[in-house]
């Protein structure tokens, strides 16, 4: 169905090719997962399938890419629209209408599909992706996860033979992600649709993949079964890392298979207590922010309902909940620039000083109190180069912290001359985070910061978060990434329908939840381990105790 024949792609402003001599075939009815670190060429590989590369992106393509017998060099994207459906990293970029129902119908209108067929397909897609209640909603009113589902539905209605998905679950809560993946898997198995999917959250998708394409970063590509590729890959989900540590063979790719292999490991860990993520007791931490009865509504519809929340110095809080539960609205209300119908927010500007409302102080002062990285980082990028963005951040920040230093820790190797809009989603997020952190705010709010980040970049982000907490700042991470929450947060706050329904230490809140529990916890339950790192520390301690003195 998809064939790459000695394909090399090089952009004019890069010294090395993004893809080099790629030679592979994806068969009909196959779900093929594309993996690799941020910036290694995954989006280029996906874009070559429908001709976006090089017809739209520019650059030079050598070799031959064929899809269902059509050579993409001779068929621009518009001539492949009936065969290939594409959903990019940012769903909003692909929207062309105003409401959910109109967006689902748009592609079919362009393909001149009969009205009766269009109506039937719209209804099927609304039910398939759980969008029926949103059919008349304006697209700009939807949460990020809801927009992602609409974007997927808008290409499914055209019934393409090939579906290309770039980070399809990155903005979705665990339940919504499972629904989307179940729908995609149904298309593969029941209709024979070929799916090519790039995804950083491998723990969600690897069990569904027939094969994996691994881009190691040198332009080359390896293709094989998930177990074969992930055994030696530099990028792997927690379940594979745990399998490597435990020496399981073959490597399990699902929680069910891992639990069957984990009985001996659970026995070894039964009398061990995992090391805490952050050992400092909460009661010893200075309170930096106090919010009381915060209420946010849009056109009379409540998004946040009388939320009380205290944030402490040195604390990392994961804010979790399904899409549309009010997480982003709460963050903007705490930051000061978002709408707040009622309630109070007070931030302590200096130790022992008076508490002030970020909404009532000048923008520069508010930025030193509370910094926020939005769900769509590109909203804060408006200059012509990365260097200009970093220099502007340094000029506006009355601190010694340099934005370039922070950026190099998060995403090293980004050229100063690169236009911010040309960065990958993960690189854009890293740039905006560096800009916000240059002001050294006492409270740092991150809205879905791991979207578009690979495991290595997430580890670097955890290092940044740890450093901020060690400096006495309070960090709040709104996230659907349960693995990141397990590794980074010492406190979890769960929201539902605008209200806080759970608030406590990470282990107590997420282990008891079948939705928010990380893979390691699911595999080793009832042994209370959350991360592979905790398991490794416990096993090392066991070996040290057993060694002769």
C-alpha positions in Angstrom: 0.0 0.0 0.0 2.8 2.4 0.9 6.3 2.0 -0.6 9.5 4.0 0.0 12.1 3.2 -2.6 15.5 4.6 -1.6 14.0 7.8 -0.4 16.1 10.7 0.7 14.7 14.1 1.7 16.8 17.2 2.4 15.7 20.7 3.2 17.6 23.6 1.8 18.7 25.1 5.1 19.9 21.8 6.7 23.4 20.3 6.4 22.2 16.7 6.6 19.1 14.9 5.1 16.0 14.5 7.2 15.6 11.0 5.6 18.4 9.0 4.0 18.0 6.0 1.7 14.7 4.9 3.3 13.6 1.6 1.8 10.4 0.1 3.3 6.9 -1.2 2.6 3.7 -0.9 4.7 1.2 -3.5 3.7 -2.6 -3.0 3.3 -4.5 -3.3 6.5 -1.4 -2.8 8.7 -1.0 -0.5 11.6 2.6 0.8 11.5 4.0 2.9 14.3 6.7 5.4 13.6 9.0 6.1 16.6 12.0 8.2 17.3 13.2 11.2 19.3 11.9 14.7 18.7 13.2 16.2 15.5 14.5 13.0 13.8 12.2 13.2 10.8 9.0 11.5 11.8 6.8 14.3 10.4 8.9 14.3 7.2 8.3 10.6 6.8 4.6 11.0 7.3 4.4 14.1 5.1 6.0 12.2 2.2 3.1 9.7 2.1 0.5 12.3 0.8 2.9 14.5 -1.0 3.1 17.3 1.5 6.8 16.6 1.4 8.1 18.2 -0.8 5.2 19.8 -2.6 4.2 21.9 0.4 7.2 21.9 2.7 9.9 22.5 0.1 13.2 20.7 0.0 14.4 18.0 -2.4 13.1 14.4 -2.5 15.2 11.7 -4.2 13.8 8.2 -4.7 10.2 7.2 -5.1 7.2 7.2 -2.7 4.1 5.3 -4.0 0.7 5.0 -2.3 -1.8 2.6 -3.7 0.2 2.7 -6.9 0.3 6.5 -7.2 3.7 8.2 -7.3 3.6 11.2 -4.9 6.1 13.1 -7.0 3.5 13.3 -9.8 0.4 13.6 -7.6 0.2 16.6 -5.3 -1.8 16.3 -2.0 -5.1 17.3 -3.6 -4.9 14.4 -6.0 -4.3 11.9 -3.1 -7.1 13.2 -0.8 -9.4 10.3 -1.7 -6.7 7.8 -0.8 -4.8 9.4 2.2 -6.3 11.1 5.2 -3.9 13.1 7.3 -4.2 14.5 10.8 -1.3 16.7 11.9 0.1 17.4 15.4 -2.1 20.5 15.9 -5.7 19.8 14.9 -6.6 23.5 14.8 -4.3 24.1 11.9 -6.4 21.8 9.8 -9.9 23.2 10.6 -11.7 25.1 7.8 -15.2 25.4 9.1 -16.9 26.7 12.3 -18.8 23.7 13.9 -18.1 20.0 14.5 -20.8 18.8 12.1 -19.6 21.1 9.3 -16.0 20.0 9.8 -16.9 16.4 9.5 -18.7 17.0 6.3 -16.2 19.3 4.6 -13.8 16.7 3.1 -16.8 14.8 1.6 -18.1 18.0 0.1 -14.7 18.6 -1.7 -14.9 15.0 -3.0 -18.4 15.5 -4.3 -19.9 12.7 -2.2 -23.7 12.4 -2.4 -25.6 14.2 0.4 -27.4 11.1 1.6 -24.0 9.3 2.0 -22.5 12.3 3.7 -25.3 12.4 6.3 -24.9 8.7 7.1 -21.1 9.0 7.4 -21.3 12.0 9.7 -23.6 10.2 12.0 -21.4 7.1 12.1 -18.3 9.2 12.8 -20.1 11.2 15.6 -20.9 7.9 17.3 -17.5 6.3 16.6 -15.5 9.0 18.3 -18.0 10.0 21.0 -18.8 13.4 19.5 -22.6 13.3 19.2 -23.1 15.7 22.1 -20.8 18.2 20.4 -22.2 18.2 16.9 -23.4 21.8 17.0 -20.6 23.2 19.1 -18.2 25.8 17.7 -14.7 24.3 17.1 -13.0 27.1 19.0 -15.1 26.3 22.1 -13.8 22.7 22.3 -11.0 21.5 24.6 -7.8 20.4 23.0 -8.7 16.7 23.2 -12.2 17.3 21.7 -10.6 19.2 18.8 -8.2 16.2 18.2 -11.1 13.8 18.0 -12.9 16.1 15.5 -9.8 16.3 13.4 -9.5 12.6 13.2 -13.2 12.3 12.4 -13.0 14.9 9.6 -10.6 12.6 7.6 -12.4 9.4 8.5 -15.6 10.5 6.9 -13.9 10.4 3.5 -13.2 6.7 4.0 -9.5 6.9 3.0 -7.6 3.7 2.4 -4.6 5.1 4.2 -4.7 7.1 7.4 -1.7 9.1 8.5 -1.8 10.2 12.2 0.8 12.5 13.7 0.6 12.3 17.6 -3.2 11.4 17.5 -3.5 10.9 21.3 -1.2 13.7 22.5 -4.0 15.9 23.7 -6.4 13.2 24.9 -7.1 11.9 28.4 -6.4 8.2 28.9 -10.1 7.2 28.4 -10.5 9.3 25.2 -7.2 8.0 23.9 -8.4 4.4 24.3 -11.6 5.2 22.5 -9.7 6.8 19.6 -7.2 3.9 19.4 -10.0 1.4 19.6 -11.7 3.1 16.6 -8.5 3.2 14.6 -7.9 -0.5 15.4 -11.4 -1.3 14.2 -10.7 0.5 10.9 -7.6 -1.6 10.5 -9.1 -5.0 11.4 -12.6 -4.6 10.0 -12.1 -2.4 6.9 -8.4 -3.1 6.0 -7.4 0.6 6.4 -3.7 1.1 6.4 -2.6 3.3 9.3 0.8 5.0 9.7 1.0 6.6 13.1 3.7 8.7 14.8 3.3 8.7 18.6 5.6 9.6 21.5 3.4 8.0 24.2 4.3 4.4 23.2 2.7 3.0 26.3 -0.7 3.8 24.8 -0.2 2.4 21.2 2.6 -0.1 21.0 0.3 -3.1 21.8 -1.9 -2.3 18.7 1.0 -2.0 16.2 1.8 -4.7 13.7 5.2 -3.2 12.9 7.4 -0.4 14.0 9.5 2.0 12.0 12.3 3.4 14.1 14.2 6.5 13.1 17.4 6.6 15.2 18.3 10.1 14.1 20.8 9.6 11.3 18.2 9.8 8.6 18.0 6.0 8.2 14.9 3.9 9.1 14.6 0.4 10.6 11.3 -1.6 10.3 10.4 -4.7 12.2 8.0 -6.2 14.8 7.5 -4.1 17.9 9.3 -6.6 20.2 12.3 -6.8 17.9 12.7 -3.0 17.4 12.0 -1.9 21.0 14.4 -4.5 22.5 17.4 -2.4 21.5 15.7 0.9 20.7 16.8 4.1 22.5 13.1 5.0 22.9 10.8 2.6 24.7 7.6 2.7 26.9 7.8 1.8 30.6 6.5 -1.7 30.0 9.5 -2.5 27.8 12.0 -0.8 30.2 10.6 -2.9 33.0 10.9 -6.0 30.8 14.5 -5.2 30.1 15.2 -4.7 33.8 13.5 -8.0 34.7 15.0 -9.9 31.8 11.7 -11.0 30.4 11.8 -12.8 27.0 9.9 -12.2 24.8 9.3 -8.6 25.8 5.6 -8.1 26.7 3.8 -5.2 25.0 0.6 -5.3 27.0 -0.2 -5.0 30.7 -1.9 -8.4 30.6 1.2 -10.2 29.2 3.5 -8.3 31.6 1.4 -9.3 34.7 1.7 -12.9 33.6 5.5 -12.6 33.5 5.8 -10.4 36.7 4.9 -12.8 39.5 8.6 -13.5 40.4 9.4 -9.8 40.3 6.4 -9.0 42.5 7.6 -11.6 45.0 11.1 -10.0 45.1 9.6 -6.6 45.7 6.9 -7.7 48.2 8.8 -6.6 51.3 10.2 -3.4 49.7 8.9 0.1 49.9 9.5 2.4 46.9 11.5 5.5 47.3 9.2 8.6 47.3 9.3 10.8 44.2 9.8 13.9 46.4 10.6 13.1 50.1 10.0 16.6 51.5 6.8 16.6 53.6 4.1 19.0 52.4 3.6 20.5 55.9 7.1 21.9 55.8 6.5 23.9 52.7 5.7 27.6 52.5 2.4 28.4 50.9 3.0 30.6 47.8 -0.5 30.7 46.3 -4.0 30.6 47.8 -7.1 30.5 45.8 -10.6 30.4 47.2 -13.9 29.8 45.5 -12.5 30.4 42.0 -15.3 30.2 39.5 -14.9 30.5 35.7 -17.7 30.4 33.2 -18.1 31.0 29.4 -21.4 32.4 28.2 -23.1 31.2 31.3 -21.6 27.7 31.1 -19.5 26.9 34.2 -16.0 25.6 33.5 -14.6 25.9 37.1 -16.8 25.7 40.1 -15.7 27.3 43.4 -12.3 25.7 43.5 -10.1 26.1 46.6 -6.4 25.4 45.9 -3.2 26.0 47.9 0.2 25.8 46.2 3.4 25.4 48.2 7.1 26.1 47.7 9.1 23.1 46.4 6.0 21.2 45.4 5.2 19.7 42.0 1.5 19.2 41.4 0.0 17.2 38.6 -3.5 18.6 37.6 -5.4 15.7 35.9 -8.9 14.9 34.7 -10.7 14.1 31.5 -10.8 16.6 28.5 -13.1 19.5 29.3 -12.9 19.1 33.1 -11.7 22.7 33.6 -8.0 22.2 34.0 -6.9 24.9 31.5 -9.6 27.4 32.6 -8.3 27.0 36.2 -4.7 27.6 35.2 -5.5 30.8 33.3 -7.6 32.0 36.2 -4.6 31.4 38.6 -2.3 33.1 36.2 -4.5 36.3 36.2 -5.2 36.9 32.5 -8.0 34.4 32.2 -11.6 35.2 33.0 -12.7 34.8 36.6 -16.3 35.3 37.5 -15.8 34.9 41.2 -13.3 34.0 43.9 -9.8 35.2 44.9 -6.2 34.3 44.0 -3.3 35.6 46.2 0.4 35.0 45.5 3.2 35.9 47.9 5.6 38.0 45.9 8.5 37.8 48.4 9.1 35.9 51.6 7.2 37.6 54.4 5.7 40.2 52.0 2.1 40.9 51.2 0.1 38.6 48.9 -1.2 40.1 45.7 -3.6 39.1 42.9 -1.8 38.5 39.6 -4.8 40.0 37.9 -4.3 43.3 39.6 -0.6 44.0 38.9 1.2 45.1 35.6 2.0 42.3 33.1 5.7 42.3 33.8 5.1 41.9 37.6 2.5 39.3 37.0 5.0 37.3 34.9 7.4 37.2 37.8 4.6 35.9 40.0 3.0 33.3 37.8 4.3 32.0 34.5 2.1 29.9 32.2 3.0 27.8 29.2 -0.3 27.3 27.2 -1.6 24.2 25.6 -0.7 25.6 22.2 2.8 27.1 22.8 2.9 28.7 19.4 0.4 31.3 20.6 3.3 33.0 22.4 5.7 33.0 19.5 5.6 36.1 17.3 9.1 37.0 16.2 11.2 35.9 13.2 13.8 33.7 14.7 14.6 31.6 17.8 17.3 34.0 18.7 15.0 37.0 18.6 12.5 35.2 20.9 15.2 34.3 23.4 16.7 37.8 23.4 13.3 39.4 23.9 12.7 37.1 26.8 16.0 38.0 28.4 15.3 41.7 27.9 11.9 41.4 29.6 13.2 39.4 32.5 15.0 41.1 35.4 17.0 37.9 36.3 20.3 36.3 35.5 18.6 33.2 34.1 19.3 33.0 30.4 16.5 31.6 28.1 19.1 30.0 25.8 20.5 28.0 28.7 17.1 26.6 29.6 16.3 25.8 26.0 19.5 23.9 25.5 18.6 21.7 28.5 15.2 21.0 27.1 15.9 20.7 23.4 19.6 21.0 22.5 20.7 21.8 19.0 18.0 24.3 17.9 19.6 26.8 15.6 19.3 30.5 16.5 18.3 31.4 12.9 15.4 29.0 12.7 11.9 30.5 12.4 9.8 29.5 15.5 7.0 28.3 13.3 9.3 25.9 11.5 10.0 24.0 14.8 8.4 20.7 15.7 5.6 20.9 18.3 8.0 19.6 20.9 10.6 22.2 20.0 8.0 25.0 20.1 7.0 23.9 23.6 10.6 23.8 24.8 11.2 27.3 23.4 8.1 28.8 25.1 9.0 27.1 28.3 12.5 28.6 28.2 11.0 32.0 27.5 8.6 31.8 30.5 11.2 30.4 32.9 13.6 33.2 32.1 11.5 35.4 34.3 11.9 33.0 37.2 8.3 33.2 38.4 7.4 31.9 41.9 4.6 29.8 40.4 5.1 27.9 37.1 2.0 26.5 35.4 2.4 24.1 32.5 -0.6 23.2 30.4 0.0 19.8 28.7 3.8 20.3 28.5 4.6 16.8 27.4 2.6 17.0 24.2 5.0 16.3 21.3 7.9 15.4 23.6 9.7 12.0 23.5 10.8 10.1 26.6 14.3 11.7 26.6 12.8 15.2 26.4 10.4 14.4 29.2 13.3 13.3 31.3 14.9 16.6 30.6 11.7 18.4 31.5 11.5 16.5 34.8 15.0 17.7 35.5 13.9 21.3 34.9 10.8 20.8 37.1 13.0 19.3 39.8 15.4 22.2 39.7 12.5 24.7 39.9 11.1 22.9 42.9 14.5 22.8 44.5 14.7 26.6 44.1 11.5 26.9 46.2 9.1 27.4 43.4 5.7 25.7 43.0 5.1 23.9 39.7 1.7 22.8 38.5 1.5 20.5 35.4 -1.8 20.0 33.8 -1.4 16.7 32.0 -3.0 13.5 30.7 0.4 11.8 30.7 0.1 9.5 33.7 3.6 8.2 33.3 5.0 11.7 33.5 2.8 12.5 36.6 4.1 9.3 38.3 7.7 10.4 37.7 7.5 14.1 38.3 4.8 14.9 40.8 4.5 14.5 44.5 0.9 15.6 44.5 -2.0 15.0 42.2 -5.2 17.1 41.9 -8.0 15.5 39.9 -10.8 17.6 38.4 -14.2 16.6 37.0 -16.9 19.0 35.7 -15.0 22.0 37.0 -14.6 20.7 40.6 -11.7 19.1 42.5 -12.6 15.5 43.2 -9.3 14.3 44.6 -6.2 15.9 46.1 -3.4 14.1 47.7 0.0 12.4 47.4 0.7 10.9 43.9 0.8 7.3 45.1 -2.4 7.5 47.0 -4.4 9.2 44.2 -3.3 7.5 41.0 -2.6 3.9 42.1 -6.2 3.5 43.2 -7.4 4.7 39.8 -7.7 2.2 36.9 -7.6 5.2 34.5 -4.7 7.2 35.9 -2.5 4.4 37.1 0.9 4.2 35.3 1.9 0.9 33.6 4.4 -0.1 36.3 1.7 0.2 39.0 -0.7 -1.9 36.9 1.8 -4.6 36.3 3.1 -4.8 39.9 -0.1 -4.2 41.9 -0.6 -4.7 44.8 3.1 -3.9 45.3 3.1 -0.1 45.4 5.7 0.9 42.8 4.9 3.6 40.3 8.0 3.9 38.1 10.7 1.6 36.6 13.3 3.8 38.3 11.8 2.9 41.7 12.0 -0.8 40.8 15.6 -0.5 39.8 16.5 1.2 43.0 14.8 -1.5 45.0 16.4 -4.3 43.1 19.8 -2.7 43.5 19.3 -2.4 47.3 18.3 -6.1 47.4 21.5 -7.1 45.6 23.6 -4.9 47.8 22.1 -6.5 50.9 22.7 -10.0 49.6 26.3 -9.3 48.7 29.0 -10.7 51.1 30.5 -8.2 53.4 
